[in-house]
Amino acid sequence: MSLSASDLPTIFSLLSNSLSPDPNLRKPAESALSQCESRPGFCSCLMEVITAKDLTSQTDVRLNASVYFKNSISCYWRHRRDSLGISNEEKIHLRKKLLLHLREENYQISVQLAVLISKIARIDYPKEWPELFPTLAQQLQSEDILTSHRVFMVLFRTLKELSTKRLISDQKSFSEISSHFFEYSWHLWQTDVQTILHKFSALSQFFASNAPVVHQDDMHLTCERWLLCSKIIRQLIISGFPSDAKSVQEVPPVREVCPALLNAVQSFLPYYSSFRERHHKLLEFISRTCIKLMKVLVTIQGRHPYSFSDKHVLPLVMDFCLKKITSPEPAIVPFEQFLIQCMVMVKSILECKEYKPSLTGRVINENNFTLDQMKKNISHAVGEIFTSLLPNERVILLCNVLIRRYFMFTTSDLEEWSQNPESFHHEQDMVQWTEKLRPCAEALYIVLFENYRHLLGPVVVSILHEAMNSCSASETEVSPRMLLKDAAYSAAGHVYYELSNFLNFDDWFRGALCLELSNDHPNMRIVHRKIALILGQWVSELAACRSLCFLVEDANFYEQDFTDLLPTCWDLCFNLVEEVQEFDSKVQVLNLISVLIEHVGVQIVPFANKLVEFFQKVWEESSGESLLQIQLLVALRNFVGALGYQSPICYNMLLPILQRGIDINNPDEINLLEDSVLLWETTLSCAPSMVSQLIEFFPCLVAIMERNFDHLQVAISIVESYIILGGTEFLNMHASSVAKLLDGIVGNVNDKGLLSTLPIVEILVQCFPMESPPLIGSTLQKLIIICLSGEDDHDPSKTSVKASSGAILARLLVMNTNYLAHLTAEQSFSLVLQQAGISINQNILLCLADIWLEKIDNVTAIHRKTYALALSIILTLRVTEVLDKLDHILSICTSVLLDGTEEINEEDSSGDTISSTGSLRDGTAVLSKELRRRQIRASDPIKHLSLETSLKENLTACAAFHGESSFNAVISRMHPAAFVQLQQALKMA
């Protein structure tokens, strides 16, 4: 049966109840809505809820309706045999209604509407919805900024959706859109950029005169609209024209747009420094803009390389980027992400295969002119541009700048390395080259050297000799000379193959590297790290086993192509381990096995039994050979990670080895413990469930951590695995050990260690709100001390520690209110306060309330809501001081309510930081643990508690205790705008 206007109250009620934290209301409502989804008229009812003027304040219900509407499009817009779905008449009505309601004020709802319009357009445009783009173009002419912004949002989403269609007819349709829509969009882009720059100029003058600056809401909206327009222009050029790499046909907009994009970047950059101190919001816009426009240029060059090679485009862009790399203005030196994009642009141009001499065959086009000849002509013209732009002097300058400036470690780099070597190593060697400045500079240098090897070979060798002569092998001071040597070694290591014609490796090794390796001064770790890189590169040609390792680890290695060779490869490796006599050879073969396992991932499953037998045998035969056992532990870690949820099939072999490795009383503990702990972490992360043997291992972790905190990061990951996988069973067995472990960490590690540990405390409180707090009472008291101490001024790490500690205590107050009050009232806590030198003259909970009010801007969205819920509970305290904080508490709670759930949902969709096992290539290593972690996050009671309801109830209690007159007197002193916002948030207006 179809739904009609008479069903609107019912639909609205169901949408409202489906948001209720009360499962008795929520679940029946969700079930009823699910049954309504397939009924004709359901989407029309949703549309009425979304657009109803009298429901403007019911943002959560309207947003919920828009989400249901979007999901219904995916399920029922196309004809389905098993459902009546949406009739053609209803579709016509909905399409018209959507285009009449583009000016949606709520941003979240407008995003949902833009997405669902794009989904309808993917199905209906152009046959059923030919008026879509003419209507959008017409509404763009509105002088209302909000309307045009929302239209651009719809345009961007729709064009992005249509650009992914791959049928020839669809691509032709998109090309037609581009041809008709480009000029209009481009004109708006040019107009807006001039408007923005004019306003920026005026604003900059205001700053210079120290005059007060009025609110710039319209300008911010104009800026966001222009950024959307930039994305649309990019989409039209990239997807609206076939790549010219094959056709060699010019894409006219490239010649017009690219210089203008570059000019915009040049115009915006000066404001990076002038807005840096005075207007952070505009500074953020300028940063996004410059980076985005450079990325657009990079994308256009990759898609349409021949059109980009025009003399009015490529030379301008290339010259600009080279200047910014070699001679950046002091103001943009800190703007690393922009410099990265400049390097990416130069690298993309230098390695572009279309700009190389053409190797294609003769393909005749309709004008009897070979495409081969056309490509040769273009590559010749680009060659002339390169000759002009990159004379020998400039190439040598660029090479020198990359090595001497961008390869060099900074003071902050060295401090980070010293404080956390493991984290520093991962950041330097495992990050994507486009994300950090040094790896990006190294990638550009490699391409530059490949293009100009004969010119740069002697240059690099000269820099190498200069660095070695100025910093002898015996020098241990971390000086600019040593850092230059490090940079020179990097340069040599990255181009080892090409450099072998200019440098005798044997002489270099015997004359310098060997001596430097023998120098065991701690500061020599800087040079030792690069020597390891050099040895790994240069010696790779000497051994087949190591060469195969490099082949497998090569970026161009494809696991699928290697699958057929795996059986042979395993057998040969197993046999080789038996045959070789040298200890180093066994280690090398085992390393190859480990690398293979890491790269082929789940493809090892058919060979799992063979590998289990092999590992068992090698372990038994390696007694007393710690280095070999270390390599075996690394291989086992890769093996377990590759097996993923199937890893229990190797437990009979694995767990005895693991148990020996994590035993601090083991004679080989000093050599095996680190890799054993990492293997332990991987085993738990991959475990589909917790087994008794693994639970029995936990006391070993306590023993390890009682000695020192060398393995803190991994230990925290292990504890997390036990909590989220072992649950109640684990806690029942080892509650006292967990409490002892946490109590030993909190208060005895630095801020970084605390920030790693606090999430574990929060998980305990979240998952076991009644059981865990009494167990970890001592730890919770330490968190209160952290919050009440005043040591975080101007120290971001201490601020983060205090904010995170406050979030845990806020959660405790919300989920186990009585316990926090009991904890702070204990006699032992008074002694703890005295020992910490903290004197408190008021209720402890009020002191914590001050922390929550102060740190609200230093926490995540979910913690903001936790703070707000805790503050609403503070209103029920029977002390008069509550009224002094009432205005501030209401302001915070109002802000959180008006922000809604978008930020929390964005945090959920962004994922978590994955433990070290997450680096395994197939990703199965984090499946079981990560899935459970996400389930815990999704079921977080904080997410489902209603702040609105809590605040209403607690305000009533507050008024009842303090008396209506006193309460109303405080409320009357609120700023009128703040009071209106409070009414809106509580839906009392």
ZATIVEX-547743 format. One line per field, with one value per residue (C-alpha): residue number from 1; y, z, x. Coordinates in steps of 0.05 Angstrom, whole numbers. Each point is the difference from the previous one (the first is absolute). Layout:
REM ZATIVEX-547743
num: c(NUM  ...)
Y: c(Y  ...)
Z: c(Z  ...)
X: c(X  ...)
//
This chain:
REM ZATIVEX-547743
num: c(1  2  3  4  5  6  7  8  9  10  11  12  13  14  15  16  17  18  19  20  21  22  23  24  25  26  27  28  29  30  31  32  33  34  35  36  37  38  39  40  41  42  43  44  45  46  47  48  49  50  51  52  53  54  55  56  57  58  59  60  61  62  63  64  65  66  67  68  69  70  71  72  73  74  75  76  77  78  79  80  81  82  83  84  85  86  87  88  89  90  91  92  93  94  95  96  97  98  99  100  101  102  103  104  105  106  107  108  109  110  111  112  113  114  115  116  117  118  119  120  121  122  123  124  125  126  127  128  129  130  131  132  133  134  135  136  137  138  139  140  141  142  143  144  145  146  147  148  149  150  151  152  153  154  155  156  157  158  159  160  161  162  163  164  165  166  167  168  169  170  171  172  173  174  175  176  177  178  179  180  181  182  183  184  185  186  187  188  189  190  191  192  193  194  195  196  197  198  199  200  201  202  203  204  205  206  207  208  209  210  211  212  213  214  215  216  217  218  219  220  221  222  223  224  225  226  227  228  229  230  231  232  233  234  235  236  237  238  239  240  241  242  243  244  245  246  247  248  249  250  251  252  253  254  255  256  257  258  259  260  261  262  263  264  265  266  267  268  269  270  271  272  273  274  275  276  277  278  279  280  281  282  283  284  285  286  287  288  289  290  291  292  293  294  295  296  297  298  299  300  301  302  303  304  305  306  307  308  309  310  311  312  313  314  315  316  317  318  319  320  321  322  323  324  325  326  327  328  329  330  331  332  333  334  335  336  337  338  339  340  341  342  343  344  345  346  347  348  349  350  351  352  353  354  355  356  357  358  359  360  361  362  363  364  365  366  367  368  369  370  371  372  373  374  375  376  377  378  379  380  381  382  383  384  385  386  387  388  389  390  391  392  393  394  395  396  397  398  399  400  401  402  403  404  405  406  407  408  409  410  411  412  413  414  415  416  417  418  419  420  421  422  423  424  425  426  427  428  429  430  431  432  433  434  435  436  437  438  439  440  441  442  443  444  445  446  447  448  449  450  451  452  453  454  455  456  457  458  459  460  461  462  463  464  465  466  467  468  469  470  471  472  473  474  475  476  477  478  479  480  481  482  483  484  485  486  487  488  489  490  491  492  493  494  495  496  497  498  499  500  501  502  503  504  505  506  507  508  509  510  511  512  513  514  515  516  517  518  519  520  521  522  523  524  525  526  527  528  529  530  531  532  533  534  535  536  537  538  539  540  541  542  543  544  545  546  547  548  549  550  551  552  553  554  555  556  557  558  559  560  561  562  563  564  565  566  567  568  569  570  571  572  573  574  575  576  577  578  579  580  581  582  583  584  585  586  587  588  589  590  591  592  593  594  595  596  597  598  599  600  601  602  603  604  605  606  607  608  609  610  611  612  613  614  615  616  617  618  619  620  621  622  623  624  625  626  627  628  629  630  631  632  633  634  635  636  637  638  639  640  641  642  643  644  645  646  647  648  649  650  651  652  653  654  655  656  657  658  659  660  661  662  663  664  665  666  667  668  669  670  671  672  673  674  675  676  677  678  679  680  681  682  683  684  685  686  687  688  689  690  691  692  693  694  695  696  697  698  699  700  701  702  703  704  705  706  707  708  709  710  711  712  713  714  715  716  717  718  719  720  721  722  723  724  725  726  727  728  729  730  731  732  733  734  735  736  737  738  739  740  741  742  743  744  745  746  747  748  749  750  751  752  753  754  755  756  757  758  759  760  761  762  763  764  765  766  767  768  769  770  771  772  773  774  775  776  777  778  779  780  781  782  783  784  785  786  787  788  789  790  791  792  793  794  795  796  797  798  799  800  801  802  803  804  805  806  807  808  809  810  811  812  813  814  815  816  817  818  819  820  821  822  823  824  825  826  827  828  829  830  831  832  833  834  835  836  837  838  839  840  841  842  843  844  845  846  847  848  849  850  851  852  853  854  855  856  857  858  859  860  861  862  863  864  865  866  867  868  869  870  871  872  873  874  875  876  877  878  879  880  881  882  883  884  885  886  887  888  889  890  891  892  893  894  895  896  897  898  899  900  901  902  903  904  905  906  907  908  909  910  911  912  913  914  915  916  917  918  919  920  921  922  923  924  925  926  927  928  929  930  931  932  933  934  935  936  937  938  939  940  941  942  943  944  945  946  947  948  949  950  951  952  953  954  955  956  957  958  959  960  961  962  963  964  965  966  967  968  969  970  971  972  973  974  975  976  977  978  979  980  981  982  983  984  985  986  987  988  989)
Y: c(0  69  52  69  67  -28  -45  58  4  -74  4  60  -37  -61  42  35  -65  -34  51  -15  -30  -42  -67  -10  60  -5  -73  -2  66  -25  -64  39  47  -61  -27  68  7  -41  31  52  70  -12  45  53  0  6  58  36  -10  28  61  17  71  -13  -54  43  -7  -76  -8  -70  -27  35  -26  -70  7  22  -61  -47  35  -9  -73  -11  28  -54  -55  18  54  -52  -47  -63  -63  -12  69  52  50  71  14  45  52  1  6  61  32  -14  27  65  7  -11  54  48  -13  11  57  -44  38  -59  -23  -73  -6  38  -51  -58  34  12  -73  -27  48  -27  -72  16  35  -61  -40  51  50  17  -39  9  64  44  63  -14  40  58  8  -1  50  46  -2  15  70  14  57  -38  -30  -58  -21  1  -37  -55  -5  -7  -55  -37  12  -27  -63  -12  10  -44  -55  6  0  -71  -29  -39  -14  38  33  24  27  36  29  25  31  38  25  23  37  36  12  15  72  19  -33  29  70  -7  -26  61  48  -31  -2  74  14  -42  32  70  -16  -31  64  43  -47  2  76  -6  -45  49  57  -42  19  -46  -52  -12  -70  -31  -53  17  1  -69  -27  32  -32  -69  10  17  -61  -43  35  -17  -74  4  31  -56  -53  30  2  -68  -39  42  -11  -63  -3  32  -51  -46  47  58  45  66  11  75  15  -23  58  49  -28  -20  69  29  -54  16  74  -13  -38  57  50  -38  -19  69  -2  -64  43  60  -43  -47  39  35  -45  -75  -18  38  -28  -70  19  27  -64  -44  43  2  -75  -16  42  -31  -69  19  21  -66  -39  38  -11  -75  -4  46  3  24  58  17  4  64  56  43  -54  -47  52  44  -56  -33  65  20  -68  0  69  -19  -62  33  70  1  64  -4  6  -65  -42  -29  -14  -70  -29  53  -13  -74  15  41  -59  -48  45  2  -75  -14  43  -29  -72  9  -53  43  51  -53  -16  -39  -75  -13  -31  35  14  40  49  28  55  -50  28  -53  5  -23  62  44  -29  8  73  13  -37  40  65  -22  -17  71  26  -44  26  71  -11  -48  20  -39  53  -4  -76  0  53  -41  -62  38  31  -67  -32  57  29  -51  -64  31  -19  60  10  -22  -63  -18  14  -45  -54  3  -2  -55  -35  -52  52  42  -58  -18  72  8  -66  -23  63  14  43  52  12  24  50  -41  -64  44  35  -68  -24  63  -7  -72  21  60  -44  -50  56  33  -57  19  72  -15  -62  41  51  -51  -32  70  14  -69  14  70  -29  -56  48  50  -54  -56  -71  13  63  -11  69  11  59  29  -39  -66  17  17  -67  -34  37  -17  -73  2  30  -55  -55  21  -2  -56  -34  61  25  -64  28  60  -30  -61  -33  -43  60  38  -59  -14  73  29  -43  -56  49  36  -66  -17  66  -18  69  12  61  -44  -31  56  -23  -74  2  26  -49  -56  29  4  -71  -27  34  -9  -71  -25  -20  -50  -53  -33  -8  74  19  -39  38  66  -25  -19  66  40  47  -32  -70  -32  -56  -32  -9  -37  -48  -58  3  -5  -77  -2  60  -31  -66  33  43  -60  -39  58  8  -74  7  64  -3  74  30  65  -40  -32  68  27  -58  7  74  -16  -47  54  52  -49  -14  74  15  -59  5  -50  -38  -37  -36  -62  -5  13  -71  -3  66  -22  -62  42  53  -54  -34  65  21  -66  2  73  -9  49  38  63  38  -57  -6  75  -8  -59  42  53  -53  -29  69  7  -71  12  66  -32  -56  51  -31  -69  9  -50  -56  15  8  -69  24  74  5  -40  44  62  -22  -10  67  42  -35  50  -58  -29  3  29  52  59  -19  -29  41  59  -42  -49  57  23  -71  -2  64  -28  -66  35  48  -57  -46  -12  -13  -4  -69  -22  -8  73  24  -38  40  67  -1  0  69  26  -29  33  68  -3  2  59  34  -16  -38  48  13  -74  -18  48  -31  -69  22  29  -66  -38  48  3  -74  -32  42  -23  -67  35  53  -52  -36  59  60  11  -6  51  48  -11  12  64  27  -13  38  61  48  -32  13  63  35  -39  -65  25  18  -71  -30  42  -30  -68  30  30  -66  -33  52  -3  -75  -15  64  -33  -54  34  67  -33  -42  60  50  18  15  42  40  15  25  48  25  11  41  42  15  65  -23  3  74  8  -75  -35  -70  15  33  -63  -44  43  3  -76  -13  47  -38  -66  31  32  -67  -31  53  -13  -76  -12  65  -26  -30  64  36  -59  0  74  -7  -56  16  -28  51  57  -29  -4  73  19  -39  35  67  17  39  -2  45  -21  -62  -42  -10  76  2  -53  41  58  -47  -22  72  20  -59  -7  25  -48  -65  -41  4  -62  28  68  -36  -38  66  30  -59  3  75  -11  -48  53  42  -49  11  29  57  73  7  -36  63  38  -49  -7  50  -31  -71  17  34  -63  -47  45  0  -76  -8  47  -34  -64  -68  17  6  -64  -37  28  -26  -69  -1  22  -64  -12  0  -72  -35  -21  -63  44  10  -71  4  -41  35  -63  9  53  -30  -33  51  59  -26  -8  69  31  -38  28  70  -7  -25  55  21  72  1  -23  41  62  62  39  -44  -1  75  11  -47  27  72  -17  -32  60  48  -42  -2  73  29  29  72  -12  -45  49  57  -36  -18  73  22  -44  37  3  -34  -55  -10  -5  -52  -39  1  -23  -56  -24  11  44  62)
Z: c(0  -19  52  -5  34  55  20  11  76  5  -42  40  65  -25  -23  67  40  -43  29  72  46  31  -37  17  -44  -50  -23  -16  -37  -41  -16  -22  -44  -31  -19  -29  -44  -57  2  -53  29  53  -34  -11  74  16  -48  35  67  -28  -32  52  23  68  12  -13  72  -1  -32  26  -27  -67  -6  17  -55  -50  16  -8  -65  -26  18  -33  -65  -1  14  -33  -54  -53  -16  43  -10  74  17  -26  13  -24  -56  -59  25  68  -31  -41  64  39  -54  -4  75  8  -50  36  67  -17  51  61  58  40  -28  19  -33  -61  -8  3  -51  -47  5  -13  -59  -29  10  -36  -56  -10  -15  -34  -35  -57  -23  59  28  -57  38  56  -24  -32  66  40  -48  8  76  -2  -24  68  38  64  20  40  -60  -49  51  7  -76  -8  52  -41  -64  28  28  -63  -48  43  -2  -75  -15  26  -52  -52  -57  -64  -1  71  -14  -60  42  51  -55  -23  71  2  -66  20  73  -1  -24  52  57  -21  -4  71  24  -29  29  69  4  -15  53  52  -16  4  68  23  -21  40  60  -3  4  61  32  -17  33  60  -14  27  -51  -10  -8  -67  -5  -72  -20  30  -38  -64  12  10  -62  -41  25  -21  -68  -5  12  -54  -50  15  -10  -66  -28  26  -16  -54  -51  -21  21  -53  15  -54  -48  4  -9  37  59  -7  73  23  -34  30  69  22  -4  38  54  6  3  56  39  -9  23  62  25  26  47  32  43  10  25  41  64  -6  -35  7  -37  -62  8  -2  -63  -34  18  -28  -62  -18  11  -37  -60  -5  4  -56  -43  15  -19  -64  -20  12  -38  -59  -4  -73  11  64  -40  -34  3  40  53  13  3  48  47  -2  11  58  34  -9  30  60  11  -8  26  42  34  75  14  -37  25  55  -52  -13  -32  -54  -13  -5  -55  -37  3  -22  -60  -21  10  -41  -57  1  -1  -48  -54  -51  4  -16  -71  -31  -8  -31  -68  -61  12  -56  16  -47  -24  -20  54  46  74  10  -34  39  65  -23  -16  68  37  -40  19  73  -5  -22  59  47  -31  11  69  25  -24  32  53  23  1  43  45  8  17  51  32  6  33  42  23  -5  15  62  68  40  75  11  -42  45  63  -24  -19  68  38  -40  -50  -20  -17  -36  -42  -22  -17  -42  -37  -4  -13  -70  -38  -16  74  28  -26  5  -34  -54  -11  -4  -53  -41  6  -26  -62  -10  3  -49  -50  9  25  -41  24  73  12  11  39  50  6  12  56  29  1  29  56  15  0  46  48  13  19  71  10  47  10  -29  -42  -67  -29  25  -24  -69  -1  17  -57  -48  19  -12  -69  -17  27  -39  -67  14  -67  -43  46  -5  -64  38  67  20  55  25  11  34  46  22  4  39  11  35  47  15  15  51  37  50  29  9  -46  -57  -5  -49  -49  16  -23  -68  -6  10  -58  -43  15  -14  -68  -25  24  -29  -64  36  23  -35  65  17  -72  4  64  -36  -58  46  38  -64  -11  -67  29  -11  47  -47  -54  51  24  -46  23  74  6  -33  39  67  -16  -23  63  45  -35  1  76  5  -47  21  55  15  55  -40  -59  42  26  -71  -26  60  -15  -71  26  46  -56  -45  53  13  -73  -23  59  2  -59  51  29  -45  23  74  24  -35  29  70  -5  -27  55  53  -26  -7  70  29  -38  15  75  23  -67  23  -66  -38  50  -6  -75  12  47  -54  -51  49  9  -74  -3  53  -31  -68  29  35  31  -21  44  53  -48  20  75  17  -29  15  73  31  -38  21  73  1  -33  49  62  33  34  -67  -8  -70  24  -15  -74  -11  43  -47  -61  44  27  -71  -19  61  -23  -70  27  42  -55  -48  50  -19  74  65  19  70  -17  -21  62  42  -31  28  65  -44  -24  71  15  -63  17  73  -24  -48  -51  -62  -31  22  -67  -18  70  -3  -65  33  60  -47  -37  65  22  -65  -18  68  31  65  1  -4  51  50  -3  -3  28  54  -51  -46  59  21  -71  -10  68  -15  -66  18  38  -22  -75  -41  -33  -65  39  39  -64  -24  65  15  -56  35  65  -39  -34  69  26  -63  -4  74  32  65  7  -21  39  69  -29  -27  54  12  -74  -2  60  -38  -58  47  24  -72  -12  62  -10  -37  -43  -70  -17  -70  -3  -52  23  72  -23  -39  61  45  -52  -10  75  9  -54  37  65  -35  -30  70  28  -56  2  74  35  71  -6  -19  59  45  -27  14  70  21  56  -41  -54  49  12  -75  -7  57  -31  -67  35  -22  47  -16  35  -38  -26  -43  -52  -8  -10  -55  -30  -7  -39  -46  -13  -13  -45  -42  -62  8  -8  -54  -16  41  59  -8  8  60  31  -12  30  62  6  -4  59  38  -1  50  53  62  9  -14  -41  -57  -15  -12  -55  -29  -56  -24  5  -40  -53  -8  -2  -50  -45  2  -14  -59  -29  -5  -17  -64  32  39  -63  -37  55  -6  -76  3  34  55  3  -16  41  -30  -27  -45  -46  -25  -73  -4  60  31  61  29  -21  65  48  -43  -11  74  13  -49  32  67  -28  -35  64  43  49  -5  -74  16  63  -13  24  -13  48  52  -1  5  59  37  -11  32  59  6  1  52  48  -6  -6  -60  17  7  -60  -44  23  -28  -64  -10  1  -61  -65  -40  -61  45  30  -68  -20  64  -16  -71  25  50  -51  50  -44)
X: c(0  26  17  -33  -1  -44  59  47  -10  14  63  24  -12  37  60  2  -5  54  49  -19  54  -56  0  -73  -16  56  -4  -75  8  58  -38  -62  42  33  -68  -21  62  -28  -70  -19  -3  53  51  -52  -17  75  5  -57  34  66  -32  -54  11  -31  52  62  22  -9  69  13  -66  8  71  -24  -53  52  43  -60  -16  71  1  -68  28  53  -50  -65  10  14  -57  0  -39  -9  -26  -49  55  -6  -49  17  -51  33  69  -23  -28  64  46  -39  -4  75  17  -46  34  73  6  5  30  25  67  -8  -67  24  56  -49  -46  59  20  -69  -10  65  -24  -66  38  44  -63  -45  44  -8  -61  -46  29  23  -17  50  60  -40  -36  64  32  -60  2  75  -19  -31  34  -12  68  -30  -43  59  44  -52  -8  75  -1  -53  38  65  -32  -40  58  44  -53  -12  74  7  -48  39  -48  18  -69  9  70  -27  -55  51  41  -62  -11  72  -4  -64  15  74  -4  -52  37  66  -30  -27  68  36  -51  3  75  4  -53  38  67  -31  -30  66  36  -48  5  76  -3  -45  52  55  -38  -20  -73  -55  -22  -74  -28  16  -55  -19  73  11  -60  26  68  -32  -43  61  37  -59  3  74  -17  -54  49  49  -55  -22  71  21  -63  -32  55  36  72  43  55  -29  -35  50  -59  4  -47  -13  -19  68  35  -51  -8  69  33  -60  7  74  -14  -51  52  49  -53  -20  69  19  -60  28  46  -47  -58  43  -4  -67  -50  9  -64  22  70  -29  -39  64  37  -54  -6  73  8  -65  18  69  -32  -48  60  34  -63  -10  72  -8  -66  16  76  3  -48  38  64  -24  51  -49  -9  58  56  -39  -19  68  38  -46  9  75  6  -42  43  68  -15  -63  -20  13  -74  -18  59  -45  -54  27  -63  4  73  -16  -50  52  47  -54  -14  73  8  -62  25  70  -23  -58  8  -37  56  53  20  -58  8  -68  -12  -31  -73  -32  -55  -52  46  53  46  28  -16  71  25  -47  25  72  -13  -30  55  51  -35  -1  74  13  -40  41  64  -23  -28  52  69  56  10  -72  0  63  -31  -64  41  41  -61  -35  60  26  -67  -56  40  31  -28  -26  7  -72  13  59  -40  -56  49  33  -66  -34  46  -52  -53  51  23  -71  -15  63  0  -72  -39  -27  50  -53  -16  66  50  64  -27  -30  67  34  -51  12  75  -2  -40  45  62  -30  -12  69  44  61  -3  -17  43  63  -40  -25  69  28  -50  16  74  -11  -42  49  60  -35  -24  50  -20  22  -42  -59  -28  -70  20  -21  59  -27  -70  28  35  -66  -34  56  -4  -75  12  51  -44  -62  36  49  -10  14  54  41  31  27  20  41  -40  57  45  -56  -17  71  20  -60  -61  36  34  -65  -35  53  -13  -54  -11  -76  1  26  -70  -15  54  -8  -72  20  58  -50  -40  62  23  -69  -1  70  12  -67  34  46  -49  -60  -38  5  -15  -64  -16  9  -42  -58  5  3  -59  -15  -4  -69  -17  -50  53  43  -54  19  72  -16  3  68  25  -20  32  65  2  -12  55  48  -6  20  59  33  52  13  -42  -9  -26  -54  -21  -3  -43  -46  -6  -21  -54  -24  -2  -38  -52  -9  -12  -42  -47  -58  29  44  -60  7  72  -14  12  67  21  -22  44  57  -4  -5  63  40  -19  23  65  15  10  54  -2  -36  7  -30  -57  -13  -7  -46  -44  -6  -20  -51  -29  -10  -26  -53  -19  -9  -43  -44  -62  27  61  -23  21  72  -10  29  66  -7  -22  58  49  -36  -3  75  13  -41  28  47  35  20  76  -8  -51  46  2  -69  -47  -12  -19  -39  -42  -14  -20  -45  -35  -10  -27  -52  -19  -13  -34  -73  -13  38  26  19  74  4  -37  50  57  -23  40  62  -18  -5  69  28  -29  23  72  -5  -44  42  -58  -56  -32  -5  -21  -58  -23  4  -41  -52  -4  -11  -55  -39  9  3  -55  -31  37  67  -18  -25  67  48  -35  52  56  -32  -9  73  24  -39  19  73  -5  -42  43  65  4  5  -58  6  -3  -60  -37  11  -25  -61  -43  7  -27  -58  -16  -3  -47  -43  -5  -3  -27  -22  54  64  1  9  57  38  -18  73  10  -64  25  64  -41  -36  68  21  -63  8  74  15  58  -28  7  30  17  -43  18  -19  -64  -17  14  -43  -57  2  2  -58  -39  9  -24  -59  -19  5  -46  -51  3  12  -18  1  69  36  -32  20  72  11  -29  48  48  58  -14  12  69  13  -19  48  57  -12  1  -70  -46  -75  -50  -62  -36  47  -54  -5  75  -7  -56  48  47  -57  -20  72  21  -64  37  58  -38  -33  -74  -19  39  -35  -66  28  22  -69  -37  45  -11  -75  6  40  -64  -30  53  -32  50  -13  65  -36  -39  66  17  -70  8  66  -27  -62  43  43  -60  -35  60  6  -75  1  62  -41  29  37  69  -10  -21  60  46  -32  8  73  21  51  74  20  53  65  -32  -42  60  -7  -18  -64  -32  -29  44  -46  -67  -23  28  -19  -71  -10  30  -50  -57  19  4  -67  -34  30  -56  24  -20  -70  -14  -43  36  -64  -40  55  6  -75  -7  60  -20  -66  35  47  -59  -36  59  22  -69  -34  18  75  1  -40  45  60  -36  -22  73  16  14  -65  32  27  -68  -32  51  -14  -75  16  45  -52  -56  -37  -8)
//
